[in-house]
Amino acid sequence: MSVIIPNEILHATRMSEAELKQEIAVMLFQKEKLTLAQASRLAGMNRLQFQHLLASRQIPVHYDVAELEADIKTLGEMGELGLELAILPQLPT
């Protein structure tokens, strides 16, 4: 799905397209409508950059156990964790 924002709206905000995407991503992340990864992607930033943006605005990162487990699984599938995955303790639920 694509969302088209008319140029006059973009000009009224006095923001660039990138800035508007970041604002939308931050708002949706704050409302817990997007995960950190999804919001980062929408903002056109990597996770670390997006986390810095959130920190600069004193917005806490909500990162729950399910997201951690999903990230661990993804990294394992990518071969990024190697043996570390085998020694990771079971997370409390």
N, CA, C and O atoms as a MOPAC input file, in Angstrom:
PM7 MOZYME 1SCF
protein

 N      0.84300 1    -1.17200 1     0.00000 1
 C      0.00000 1     0.00000 1     0.00000 1
 C      0.88800 1     1.23400 1     0.00000 1
 O      1.90500 1     1.27800 1     0.69100 1
 N      0.51500 1     2.19000 1    -0.74300 1
 C      1.22300 1     3.46500 1    -0.77800 1
 C      0.30400 1     4.55900 1    -0.26500 1
 O     -0.90400 1     4.54400 1    -0.50100 1
 N      0.89800 1     5.50100 1     0.43800 1
 C      0.16300 1     6.65700 1     0.91800 1
 C      0.72500 1     7.87400 1     0.19800 1
 O      1.93300 1     8.11100 1     0.21000 1
 N     -0.14400 1     8.63100 1    -0.41800 1
 C      0.28900 1     9.82500 1    -1.14000 1
 C     -0.08800 1    11.04700 1    -0.31100 1
 O     -1.25300 1    11.26200 1     0.02400 1
 N      0.91800 1    11.82800 1     0.00500 1
 C      0.69700 1    13.06300 1     0.75300 1
 C      0.88100 1    14.21000 1    -0.23000 1
 O      1.95400 1    14.36300 1    -0.81400 1
 N     -0.15500 1    15.01200 1    -0.41500 1
 C     -0.05600 1    16.12000 1    -1.37300 1
 C      1.09200 1    17.06500 1    -1.00600 1
 O      1.38400 1    17.28200 1     0.17000 1
 N      1.72800 1    17.61400 1    -2.02600 1
 C      2.85000 1    18.53000 1    -1.81400 1
 C      2.48600 1    19.71000 1    -0.93400 1
 O      3.30900 1    20.17000 1    -0.14200 1
 N      1.25100 1    20.21100 1    -1.06400 1
 C      0.87900 1    21.37200 1    -0.23700 1
 C      0.86100 1    21.01900 1     1.25200 1
 O      1.16100 1    21.86200 1     2.09700 1
 N      0.51200 1    19.78300 1     1.56500 1
 C      0.54900 1    19.34400 1     2.97100 1
 C      2.00000 1    19.24900 1     3.43600 1
 O      2.33900 1    19.70600 1     4.52800 1
 N      2.85100 1    18.65500 1     2.60700 1
 C      4.27100 1    18.55300 1     2.94400 1
 C      4.87100 1    19.94600 1     3.13800 1
 O      5.60800 1    20.17100 1     4.09800 1
 N      4.56900 1    20.86900 1     2.25000 1
 C      5.08600 1    22.23900 1     2.37600 1
 C      4.54400 1    22.91300 1     3.63300 1
 O      5.26700 1    23.66200 1     4.28900 1
 N      3.29400 1    22.65900 1     3.97300 1
 C      2.69200 1    23.26700 1     5.16500 1
 C      3.40200 1    22.82400 1     6.43900 1
 O      3.47100 1    23.57600 1     7.41100 1
 N      3.92500 1    21.61400 1     6.43300 1
 C      4.62300 1    21.10700 1     7.61700 1
 C      6.02000 1    21.70100 1     7.76300 1
 O      6.61600 1    21.65900 1     8.84000 1
 N      6.53600 1    22.25800 1     6.66000 1
 C      7.90900 1    22.79000 1     6.62600 1
 C      8.92800 1    21.70200 1     6.95000 1
 O      9.95600 1    21.94700 1     7.58100 1
 N      8.60900 1    20.50000 1     6.50000 1
 C      9.50200 1    19.36200 1     6.69700 1
 C      9.85500 1    18.76400 1     5.34900 1
 O      9.14100 1    18.92600 1     4.36000 1
 N     10.97500 1    18.07300 1     5.34600 1
 C     11.32100 1    17.30600 1     4.15700 1
 C     10.51700 1    16.00300 1     4.19600 1
 O      9.91500 1    15.66300 1     5.21400 1
 N     10.51700 1    15.29500 1     3.09500 1
 C      9.82900 1    14.00900 1     3.05100 1
 C     10.41800 1    13.05800 1     4.09300 1
 O      9.67800 1    12.33400 1     4.76000 1
 N     11.73900 1    13.05700 1     4.23400 1
 C     12.40100 1    12.18700 1     5.21400 1
 C     11.98300 1    12.54700 1     6.64000 1
 O     11.73200 1    11.66300 1     7.45900 1
 N     11.91000 1    13.84000 1     6.93100 1
 C     11.50800 1    14.27400 1     8.27500 1
 C     10.07100 1    13.86000 1     8.57400 1
 O      9.76900 1    13.42900 1     9.68600 1
 N      9.19000 1    13.98800 1     7.59500 1
 C      7.79100 1    13.60900 1     7.79800 1
 C      7.67000 1    12.10900 1     8.05800 1
 O      6.90000 1    11.68500 1     8.92000 1
 N      8.43000 1    11.31200 1     7.31600 1
 C      8.42400 1     9.85800 1     7.55000 1
 C      8.89900 1     9.54100 1     8.96100 1
 O      8.34100 1     8.67000 1     9.62900 1
 N      9.93000 1    10.24800 1     9.41400 1
 C     10.43700 1    10.02300 1    10.77000 1
 C      9.38100 1    10.38300 1    11.81100 1
 O      9.19500 1     9.65700 1    12.78700 1
 N      8.69700 1    11.49200 1    11.60700 1
 C      7.66300 1    11.91400 1    12.56300 1
 C      6.53200 1    10.88800 1    12.63000 1
 O      6.04600 1    10.56000 1    13.71200 1
 N      6.12600 1    10.39300 1    11.48600 1
 C      5.05400 1     9.38400 1    11.45200 1
 C      5.53000 1     8.11200 1    12.14200 1
 O      4.78700 1     7.50300 1    12.91200 1
 N      6.77000 1     7.71200 1    11.86600 1
 C      7.31600 1     6.50400 1    12.48600 1
 C      7.39200 1     6.64300 1    14.00600 1
 O      7.03300 1     5.71600 1    14.73200 1
 N      7.85200 1     7.78500 1    14.48400 1
 C      7.94700 1     8.02000 1    15.93000 1
 C      6.56200 1     7.95800 1    16.56700 1
 O      6.37500 1     7.31800 1    17.60100 1
 N      5.60200 1     8.62100 1    15.94700 1
 C      4.24000 1     8.63800 1    16.49900 1
 C      3.65300 1     7.23000 1    16.57100 1
 O      3.06900 1     6.85100 1    17.58700 1
 N      3.80700 1     6.45800 1    15.49900 1
 C      3.25800 1     5.10300 1    15.48600 1
 C      3.99200 1     4.19300 1    16.46300 1
 O      3.38900 1     3.29700 1    17.05300 1
 N      5.29200 1     4.42200 1    16.63600 1
 C      6.05000 1     3.64600 1    17.62500 1
 C      5.58300 1     3.99000 1    19.03600 1
 O      5.38200 1     3.09400 1    19.85600 1
 N      5.41100 1     5.26800 1    19.32500 1
 C      4.94700 1     5.69600 1    20.64800 1
 C      3.58900 1     5.09700 1    20.98800 1
 O      3.33100 1     4.74300 1    22.13900 1
 N      2.72800 1     4.98300 1    19.99500 1
 C      1.38800 1     4.43000 1    20.21000 1
 C      1.39000 1     2.90500 1    20.17100 1
 O      0.33900 1     2.26700 1    20.24200 1
 N      2.59400 1     2.32900 1    20.05700 1
 C      2.78400 1     0.88200 1    20.01500 1
 C      2.03200 1     0.22200 1    18.86400 1
 O      1.54900 1    -0.90500 1    18.97900 1
 N      1.94400 1     0.95000 1    17.75200 1
 C      1.33200 1     0.41600 1    16.52900 1
 C      2.38900 1    -0.23700 1    15.64400 1
 O      2.07300 1    -1.09100 1    14.81500 1
 N      3.66400 1     0.17600 1    15.82900 1
 C      4.77600 1    -0.40600 1    15.08700 1
 C      5.84600 1    -0.86300 1    16.05500 1
 O      6.04200 1    -0.25900 1    17.10900 1
 N      6.54200 1    -1.93700 1    15.69400 1
 C      7.69100 1    -2.38400 1    16.47900 1
 C      8.86600 1    -1.45600 1    16.18000 1
 O      8.79500 1    -0.61400 1    15.28600 1
 N      9.93000 1    -1.62100 1    16.93000 1
 C     11.13500 1    -0.83700 1    16.70200 1
 C     11.65000 1    -1.05600 1    15.28200 1
 O     12.01600 1    -0.10000 1    14.59800 1
 N     11.67900 1    -2.29900 1    14.84400 1
 C     12.17100 1    -2.61300 1    13.49900 1
 C     11.27800 1    -1.98600 1    12.42600 1
 O     11.77800 1    -1.40900 1    11.46000 1
 N      9.98000 1    -2.09800 1    12.59200 1
 C      9.04600 1    -1.53600 1    11.60600 1
 C      9.14800 1    -0.01800 1    11.54800 1
 O      9.17900 1     0.57100 1    10.46700 1
 N      9.20000 1     0.60800 1    12.71400 1
 C      9.29300 1     2.07100 1    12.76500 1
 C     10.61800 1     2.54700 1    12.17700 1
 O     10.65800 1     3.55700 1    11.47400 1
 N     11.68800 1     1.83300 1    12.45800 1
 C     12.99400 1     2.18800 1    11.89200 1
 C     12.95100 1     2.14200 1    10.37500 1
 O     13.44700 1     3.04300 1     9.69900 1
 N     12.35500 1     1.08500 1     9.85200 1
 C     12.24300 1     0.92300 1     8.40300 1
 C     11.41900 1     2.05700 1     7.79600 1
 O     11.80700 1     2.63500 1     6.78100 1
 N     10.28300 1     2.37500 1     8.41900 1
 C      9.43800 1     3.45700 1     7.91900 1
 C     10.18900 1     4.78800 1     7.93300 1
 O     10.04700 1     5.59800 1     7.01700 1
 N     10.98100 1     5.00400 1     8.97000 1
 C     11.74100 1     6.25100 1     9.10000 1
 C     12.93100 1     6.30800 1     8.14300 1
 O     13.54900 1     7.36000 1     7.97800 1
 N     13.24900 1     5.18400 1     7.51800 1
 C     14.39700 1     5.15500 1     6.61300 1
 C     15.71800 1     5.17900 1     7.35700 1
 O     16.71800 1     5.70000 1     6.86500 1
 N     15.70400 1     4.60200 1     8.56200 1
 C     16.89200 1     4.61000 1     9.41300 1
 C     17.18300 1     3.18700 1     9.86600 1
 O     16.29400 1     2.33500 1     9.86500 1
 N     18.43600 1     2.93000 1    10.25500 1
 C     18.69300 1     1.64200 1    10.88600 1
 C     18.22300 1     1.73600 1    12.33600 1
 O     17.91500 1     2.82300 1    12.82400 1
 N     18.16900 1     0.61300 1    13.01100 1
 C     17.60800 1     0.60800 1    14.37900 1
 C     18.36800 1     1.51900 1    15.33400 1
 O     17.76900 1     2.22700 1    16.14300 1
 N     19.68600 1     1.49200 1    15.23000 1
 C     20.48800 1     2.31000 1    16.14000 1
 C     20.20800 1     3.79700 1    15.92200 1
 O     20.06200 1     4.54900 1    16.88600 1
 N     20.13200 1     4.22000 1    14.66800 1
 C     19.81300 1     5.61900 1    14.36900 1
 C     18.43300 1     5.98900 1    14.91200 1
 O     18.25100 1     7.06200 1    15.48500 1
 N     17.46800 1     5.09200 1    14.72600 1
 C     16.11900 1     5.37300 1    15.20700 1
 C     16.09300 1     5.41700 1    16.73300 1
 O     15.39700 1     6.24900 1    17.31600 1
 N     16.84000 1     4.53300 1    17.37900 1
 C     16.91100 1     4.55500 1    18.83700 1
 C     17.52700 1     5.86700 1    19.32700 1
 O     17.09700 1     6.40900 1    20.34500 1
 N     18.52700 1     6.37900 1    18.61200 1
 C     19.11600 1     7.67200 1    18.97400 1
 C     18.09600 1     8.79300 1    18.82000 1
 O     18.03100 1     9.70500 1    19.64400 1
 N     17.30000 1     8.71700 1    17.75400 1
 C     16.23700 1     9.70900 1    17.55700 1
 C     15.25200 1     9.66800 1    18.72000 1
 O     14.87000 1    10.70900 1    19.25500 1
 N     14.84200 1     8.46100 1    19.10800 1
 C     13.92300 1     8.31700 1    20.23900 1
 C     14.54900 1     8.85500 1    21.51300 1
 O     13.89900 1     9.57100 1    22.27500 1
 N     15.80900 1     8.51200 1    21.74700 1
 C     16.49500 1     8.96800 1    22.96100 1
 C     16.60400 1    10.48900 1    22.99700 1
 O     16.48300 1    11.09500 1    24.06100 1
 N     16.83200 1    11.10600 1    21.84200 1
 C     16.95200 1    12.57200 1    21.80100 1
 C     15.64300 1    13.24800 1    22.18500 1
 O     15.62400 1    14.41700 1    22.57100 1
 N     14.55600 1    12.50300 1    22.07400 1
 C     13.23200 1    13.03000 1    22.43300 1
 C     12.73200 1    12.45500 1    23.75700 1
 O     11.58600 1    12.66900 1    24.15200 1
 N     13.60800 1    11.72900 1    24.42500 1
 C     13.29000 1    11.08300 1    25.70400 1
 C     12.08200 1    10.16100 1    25.58900 1
 O     11.21900 1    10.12900 1    26.46600 1
 N     12.03900 1     9.41400 1    24.49100 1
 C     10.98000 1     8.43400 1    24.26300 1
 C     11.56100 1     7.06000 1    24.58400 1
 O     12.52600 1     6.63400 1    23.95000 1
 N     10.98700 1     6.36700 1    25.55700 1
 C     11.54000 1     5.05100 1    25.91500 1
 C     11.29100 1     4.01600 1    24.81400 1
 O     10.28400 1     4.05000 1    24.10600 1
 N     12.24000 1     3.10700 1    24.70400 1
 C     12.11100 1     2.01500 1    23.74300 1
 C     11.38400 1     0.87800 1    24.43400 1
 O     11.86900 1     0.33700 1    25.42800 1
 N     10.22500 1     0.51400 1    23.91300 1
 C      9.52300 1    -0.65000 1    24.43900 1
 C      9.94900 1    -1.83600 1    23.58500 1
 O      9.62500 1    -1.93100 1    22.40100 1
 N     10.67500 1    -2.72100 1    24.21800 1
 C     11.24900 1    -3.86900 1    23.53300 1
 C     10.96800 1    -5.05400 1    24.42900 1
 O     11.63700 1    -5.24600 1    25.44400 1
 N      9.98400 1    -5.84700 1    24.05800 1
 C      9.56600 1    -6.92100 1    24.94400 1
 C     10.25800 1    -8.23400 1    24.61500 1
 O     11.01600 1    -8.33100 1    23.64900 1
 N      9.98700 1    -9.23000 1    25.42600 1
 C     10.61400 1   -10.54000 1    25.28200 1
 C     10.30300 1   -11.15400 1    23.92400 1
 O     11.17500 1   -11.76900 1    23.31100 1
 N      9.08400 1   -10.99700 1    23.45200 1
 C      8.70900 1   -11.56800 1    22.15200 1
 C      9.54700 1   -10.95700 1    21.02700 1
 O      9.97200 1   -11.66400 1    20.11300 1
 N      9.78200 1    -9.64700 1    21.09400 1
 C     10.61700 1    -9.00900 1    20.07100 1
 C     12.06500 1    -9.49000 1    20.16300 1
 O     12.71400 1    -9.71300 1    19.14100 1
 N     12.57100 1    -9.64800 1    21.39100 1
 C     13.92300 1   -10.15600 1    21.58100 1
 C     14.05200 1   -11.56100 1    21.00300 1
 O     15.00400 1   -11.85700 1    20.28200 1
 N     13.09300 1   -12.42100 1    21.32300 1
 C     13.13600 1   -13.78800 1    20.81100 1
 C     13.05700 1   -13.81200 1    19.28400 1
 O     13.73000 1   -14.61400 1    18.63800 1
 N     12.23100 1   -12.92900 1    18.70600 1
 C     12.13000 1   -12.86200 1    17.24300 1
 C     13.45200 1   -12.40500 1    16.64200 1
 O     13.87800 1   -12.92800 1    15.61300 1
 N     14.10700 1   -11.42800 1    17.28000 1
 C     15.40100 1   -10.95800 1    16.78700 1
 C     16.45900 1   -12.05500 1    16.88800 1
 O     17.26800 1   -12.23000 1    15.97700 1
 N     16.44800 1   -12.78800 1    17.99200 1
 C     17.40500 1   -13.88300 1    18.16700 1
 C     17.18800 1   -14.94500 1    17.09500 1
 O     18.14900 1   -15.45900 1    16.52100 1
 N     15.93500 1   -15.27100 1    16.82800 1
 C     15.62500 1   -16.25600 1    15.79100 1
 C     16.11100 1   -15.77300 1    14.42800 1
 O     16.72100 1   -16.53400 1    13.67700 1
 N     15.83800 1   -14.50600 1    14.10900 1
 C     16.25600 1   -13.94300 1    12.82500 1
 C     17.77800 1   -13.95500 1    12.69900 1
 O     18.31300 1   -14.35300 1    11.66500 1
 N     18.46700 1   -13.52500 1    13.73900 1
 C     19.92500 1   -13.52600 1    13.70000 1
 C     20.46500 1   -14.94600 1    13.56200 1
 O     21.43500 1   -15.18100 1    12.84100 1
 N     19.82900 1   -15.89600 1    14.25900 1
 C     20.23900 1   -17.29300 1    14.13400 1
 C     20.07500 1   -17.79800 1    12.71500 1
 O     20.94700 1   -18.49600 1    12.19700 1
 N     18.96000 1   -17.44900 1    12.08100 1
 C     18.70800 1   -17.85900 1    10.69800 1
 C     19.69600 1   -17.21900 1     9.73700 1
 O     20.03200 1   -17.79600 1     8.70300 1
 N     20.15700 1   -16.02900 1    10.08400 1
 C     21.13300 1   -15.33200 1     9.24100 1
 C     22.54900 1   -15.81900 1     9.50600 1
 O     23.48300 1   -15.43600 1     8.80200 1
 N     22.71100 1   -16.66800 1    10.52500 1
 C     24.04000 1   -17.15000 1    10.87000 1
 C     24.86800 1   -16.13400 1    11.62500 1
 O     26.09200 1   -16.25100 1    11.68900 1
 N     24.21300 1   -15.13400 1    12.19800 1
 C     24.93200 1   -14.07000 1    12.89300 1
 C     25.26000 1   -14.41300 1    14.34700 1
 O     26.13300 1   -13.78300 1    14.94400 1
 N     24.58600 1   -15.38400 1    14.91400 1
 C     24.81400 1   -15.68600 1    16.32300 1
 C     25.79000 1   -16.83200 1    16.53300 1
 O     26.44500 1   -16.90700 1    17.57300 1
 N     25.89100 1   -17.71200 1    15.57100 1
 C     26.79900 1   -18.84500 1    15.71300 1
 C     26.47500 1   -19.66200 1    16.94600 1
 O     25.32000 1   -20.01700 1    17.17900 1
 N     27.48300 1   -19.95500 1    17.72600 1
 C     27.31500 1   -20.78100 1    18.92200 1
 C     26.63600 1   -20.04100 1    20.05600 1
 O     26.12500 1   -20.67300 1    20.98100 1
 N     26.61900 1   -18.73000 1    20.00800 1
 C     26.00900 1   -17.94400 1    21.08400 1
 C     24.54700 1   -18.31200 1    21.28600 1
 O     24.04400 1   -18.25200 1    22.40800 1
 N     23.86700 1   -18.68900 1    20.22500 1
 C     22.45900 1   -19.04100 1    20.31900 1
 C     22.26500 1   -20.25900 1    21.20900 1
 O     21.27500 1   -20.34500 1    21.93600 1
 N     23.18900 1   -21.18700 1    21.15900 1
 C     23.07200 1   -22.42000 1    21.93500 1
 C     23.23300 1   -22.17300 1    23.42900 1
 O     22.70200 1   -22.94200 1    24.23100 1
 N     23.95000 1   -21.12400 1    23.82900 1
 C     24.18600 1   -20.89200 1    25.24900 1
 C     23.29900 1   -19.79600 1    25.84000 1
 O     23.45500 1   -19.44000 1    27.00800 1
 N     22.38700 1   -19.26600 1    25.05900 1
 C     21.47500 1   -18.24000 1    25.54800 1
 C     20.52500 1   -18.84800 1    26.56200 1
 O     19.85800 1   -19.83600 1    26.25400 1
 N     20.44100 1   -18.28800 1    27.76600 1
 C     19.53500 1   -18.85600 1    28.77200 1
 C     18.07400 1   -18.66100 1    28.37300 1
 O     17.73900 1   -17.76600 1    27.59600 1
 N     17.22700 1   -19.50600 1    28.91400 1
 C     15.79800 1   -19.37900 1    28.67100 1
 C     15.30700 1   -18.09900 1    29.31900 1
 O     15.58400 1   -17.84600 1    30.49100 1
 N     14.58600 1   -17.29800 1    28.56700 1
 C     14.06700 1   -16.03700 1    29.08900 1
 C     12.81700 1   -16.28700 1    29.91100 1
 O     11.99500 1   -17.13000 1    29.55100 1
 N     12.66200 1   -15.55400 1    31.02700 1
 C     11.44200 1   -15.72700 1    31.81700 1
 C     10.22800 1   -15.21500 1    31.06400 1
 O     10.33300 1   -14.27700 1    30.27300 1
 N      9.11000 1   -15.80900 1    31.29900 1
 C      7.88100 1   -15.38100 1    30.63300 1
 C      6.92200 1   -14.76600 1    31.59900 1
 O      5.83200 1   -14.34900 1    31.20700 1

